Amino acid sequence: MKIRIGQGYDVHQLAEGLPFVLGGVHIEHSHGMVAHSDGDVLLHSICDAILGAAAMRDIGYHFPDNSNDYKGIDSRILLRKTKELVTSQGWEIGNIDATICLQKPKLLPHIPLMCQNIAEDLQISIDDVSVKATTTEKLGFVGREEGVAVFAVALLQKP
């Protein structure tokens, strides 16, 4: 069996009055992500981790932010399309681990639904999806509440 690990990282700026979506969950907050799509930084970083593990470039290559096809698109669609891309090359997704960095809002009550959405979209067990959240102790652009950053890793396997 061939095994590969991919890493993903994404950042989105926050601005007042925009929707705040993470892991396909719409969360009540005064600020939301500035983006071409729905700005779901969690799903974008997971897409990059999966694509990276398969050596298939990155999310911007497959779903460019200058294409009207992806303007305002639900990032869950992008995650499902990413899964299709890697499975068409014979890869199976083993597990996902992601860390969301932001000061506010608190995400603990929303993480189970995020994990459920990711597991559904990737057609893997919810036990194979880990989403964690942390602050940066008020340091940097995350600490100043100017943006959200997410780190993700994905394990792919090919029988």
C-alpha positions, 0 to 999 in steps of 0.5 A: 500500500502506498501512503502519502501525507499532505499539508494545507494552509489557508488564511482569509481576512475578516470584514464586518457584515460578511457571512462566517462559514467554517466546515460548512457551518454558518456561525453567527458573528459580526465579521465574516471571510473576505473571499471569492467563494464562501470563504470557508477557510477550513474546507479550503485548507483541507482541499489543499492538504488532500490535493498536496498529498496526491501531488495534484497542485492546489485549490487555486489551480483547480478552482481559480478565484478569477473564474465566475464558475466559483464566485460565491460557491459553497466550499462543500462543493469544492471539497466534494470535487477535490475528493473526486479528483483524488479518487479518480487517481486511485487514492483513498482518504485515510484521515483529516486533521485540522486546526483553526486559529482565531480569537472569536467566536468560540467554536467548541459547540460547532465542531461536531457539525463541522466534522460531520459535514467533512466526513459526509463530503469526503465519504469517510468515517467521522472518526477519521476527521479531527477539527480543533480550534485555538487562539493565538493569545491575541498575537498577530493578525489572528489575535487582532481579529483581522483574519482566520488561519487554518492548518490541515493535514490529510493522509491518502492511501492507494491499495 
